[in-house]
Amino acid sequence: MLAQIRIYTINRGAMDDFLEHFKNETMPLHESVGWPVVSMWVNRPQNEFIWVRTHNDTEDLEAKTKAFREEAAARGVQLGGHVAKMEVREVELAFVPAPTA
């Protein structure tokens, strides 16, 4: 399994608007195409929003990306607003921890 760690630098003063958009528009788009957001964090001192999504391989990533963009266009969702800079790191998951009781 592969993961994308996505680090967005958000325009100064726009974090709350961005978070509202991500929660109400971006996350539902991901869910609708079977590409859930795994986790997310906010680093307010650096105006960063960091989030993770996973895929099986390059082919799966390409298919999910295409489906996501098509769904966004169909719903009229504008992507990338409030984002000043975007960094994407592709990493391989080393292992999946066992659930805790």
C-alpha positions as CSV (number, residue, x, y, z in Angstrom):
1,M,0.0,0.0,0.0
2,L,1.2,3.5,-0.8
3,A,0.2,6.8,0.8
4,Q,0.4,10.4,-0.2
5,I,1.3,12.8,2.6
6,R,0.0,16.1,1.3
7,I,1.3,19.3,2.9
8,Y,-0.6,22.5,2.0
9,T,0.5,25.9,3.0
10,I,-2.7,27.9,3.4
11,N,-3.0,31.6,2.6
12,R,-2.6,33.7,5.7
13,G,-5.9,34.2,7.5
14,A,-7.7,31.6,5.3
15,M,-7.3,28.4,7.4
16,D,-10.8,28.3,8.9
17,D,-12.4,28.8,5.5
18,F,-10.1,26.2,4.0
19,L,-11.0,23.7,6.8
20,E,-14.7,24.3,6.2
21,H,-14.3,23.7,2.5
22,F,-12.2,20.5,3.1
23,K,-14.7,19.1,5.6
24,N,-17.8,19.9,3.6
25,E,-16.7,19.5,0.0
26,T,-13.3,17.8,-0.4
27,M,-13.8,14.9,2.0
28,P,-17.2,14.0,0.7
29,L,-15.8,13.9,-2.8
30,H,-13.1,11.5,-1.7
31,E,-15.6,9.3,0.0
32,S,-17.9,9.3,-3.0
33,V,-15.1,7.9,-5.2
34,G,-13.9,5.4,-2.6
35,W,-10.7,7.3,-1.6
36,P,-11.2,8.2,2.0
37,V,-8.9,10.7,3.8
38,V,-6.9,8.7,6.3
39,S,-5.9,11.5,8.7
40,M,-5.2,15.2,8.8
41,W,-3.5,17.8,11.0
42,V,-3.3,21.6,11.2
43,N,0.0,23.3,12.0
44,R,-1.4,26.9,12.5
45,P,2.0,28.6,13.3
46,Q,3.1,27.6,9.8
47,N,-0.3,27.9,8.1
48,E,0.0,24.2,7.1
49,F,-2.7,21.6,6.6
50,I,-1.3,18.1,6.4
51,W,-3.3,15.1,5.3
52,V,-3.0,11.5,4.1
53,R,-4.8,9.4,1.6
54,T,-3.8,5.9,0.4
55,H,-3.9,3.8,-2.8
56,N,-2.7,0.4,-3.9
57,D,-0.3,1.3,-6.7
58,T,0.3,3.8,-9.5
59,E,-2.6,2.5,-11.6
60,D,-5.0,2.8,-8.6
61,L,-3.7,6.4,-7.9
62,E,-4.3,7.4,-11.5
63,A,-7.9,5.9,-11.5
64,K,-8.8,7.5,-8.2
65,T,-7.4,10.9,-9.3
66,K,-9.4,10.8,-12.5
67,A,-12.6,9.8,-10.7
68,F,-12.0,12.5,-8.1
69,R,-11.5,15.2,-10.6
70,E,-14.5,14.2,-12.7
71,E,-16.7,14.1,-9.6
72,A,-15.4,17.6,-8.5
73,A,-16.2,19.0,-12.0
74,A,-19.7,17.3,-12.0
75,R,-20.5,18.9,-8.6
76,G,-19.0,22.3,-9.5
77,V,-16.5,22.1,-6.6
78,Q,-13.5,24.5,-7.0
79,L,-10.3,22.8,-5.8
80,G,-7.1,24.5,-4.6
81,G,-8.7,27.7,-3.2
82,H,-6.8,29.2,-0.3
83,V,-3.7,27.0,-1.0
84,A,-0.5,29.0,-1.5
85,K,1.8,26.0,-1.8
86,M,1.3,22.3,-2.2
87,E,3.8,19.5,-1.4
88,V,3.1,15.8,-2.1
89,R,5.2,13.0,-0.8
90,E,4.6,9.5,-2.0
91,V,5.5,6.9,0.6
92,E,5.2,3.1,1.1
93,L,3.5,1.9,4.2
94,A,6.0,-0.2,6.2
95,F,3.3,-2.1,8.0
96,V,-0.2,-1.8,9.4
97,P,-0.3,-1.8,13.2
98,A,-2.5,-4.3,14.9
99,P,-5.7,-2.9,16.5
100,T,-5.6,-2.2,20.2
101,A,-8.3,-3.2,22.6
